[in-house]
Amino acid sequence: MIAAEQLSAYLSRQRWFAGAGPPDSPQVVYSRAERSGWPSLVRLLVEADGATYQVVVGLRPINEPPEFLRGHDEAVLGEVDTDDGRALAYDAIFDSELALGMLHDLVPDAGAERARVMSVEQSNSSVVYDDQLILKLFRRLQDGPNPEVEVSQALADAGFKWVPAPIASLTHESAHLALVQPFLAGGVEGWALALTSLRDLFGVHDTQSMPVITEADLQRGAPDPGAAGGDFSAEARRLGETSAGMHVALAAALGSTPGDAGAWADDIAAQVDRVVHPDFDKESARQVLDALRSVDPGPAIRVHGDYHLGQVMRTDAGWYILDFEGEPARPLAERRRPSSPLRDVAGMLRSFHYASEVAMLERDSGLEEAGRAWEACNRQAFLDGYLPDAAEGGVLPEGEAAVDAVLAAFELEKAVYELAYEQAHRPQWESIPLAALRRLRRP
């Protein structure tokens, strides 16, 4: 029905397609007609460049060009022949009638009347219904349970209320195809809140003579949150508490094993060895990893795997944690592998650093000290919220030195990953992870 050339061109235009260009000879390995008549719906699984992708195809007569595709040229596959005549093939999520049908197939009593596509995702596609439910369509599929479904369900079953509990899911063989969850209407992403806090702080510094915390102050310890954009420090602390609760619940729901400091250090060392940059001090990195090898790293548990301010949502009730799929580019087995909960902590701390740097890029120079102070105070606020609850829940190494060693190693890992990404995609931002790598030293 759909030509390989049409699929190749369509896939190459999608943000969730992992290939570098149009794939050669994509093949349909599964096809199911899920709705007949007009509009029709066909679910395809397509192998392309060594990966399997889910494509949901909508079909309407070519003499009825749909208005909803206006401005979405990337969603059109082209004209095809069907048993009912010539039709236009397109991504079905943009067709409200078909999107509502996909929801009702999974949740028959949903009663939704409106559907809209979220436009910010890169690895999957999501449709929101009446601002009450959200259907996530997994695009790149791998054999085995998707961590987003697996971990969200485990946390909900363990009584952790700060995750949208799965309502329904769809599978094909061992792979999850889709997930329905409550939609957090009115919630604000943590990244947006952090940038708002920084803009407010920088605005004050632009117009008033406000105390600025110096580098010497930072060397002595975390500054007073009230002196450095403290309007976010209370939120950072609450986020730390919620993060600790997540890890304690994950350990209870999915179990824990003794962590392997040597294996973790060897894995990070391999990533360090791949870095090519004249300003990267690999000897300092090796010292950080030597410190990791010298301690008992505490338990290994299932973790979020891609934890940052863009993965948390602040609502009137509190912080919710989203998107447990992990880094989509990593193999599924690796994403499901237990690790230190401090790996997630490191990801969030790196996110605070990125927020301060990105906010400074928006404005003139001269705000470096204020930006560093904001990062330092909110970093400390997050740890103040996280560490006591996580220690009480038994998911941390014993002793401050061991915690520092493990956390520094995973901050190193994250910054190395960031440097490689910036080198490939945003060379003008290389300075952000390089700054983090320079300040990492053996605890």
Helices and strands as residue ranges (DSSP letters): H 4-12, E 27-35, E 40-48, E 51-61, G 67-69, G 73-75, E 76-82, E 85-91, G 92-94, H 96-106, E 115-117, E 124-129, E 133-138, E 140-141, H 147-157, E 168-172, E 175-182, E 188-189, H 190-207, H 215-220, G 225-227, H 233-254, E 256-258, H 261-273, H 282-293, E 299-301, G 309-311, E 312-314, E 319-321, H 332-335, H 341-361, H 368-392, H 400-425, G 427-429, H 431-439
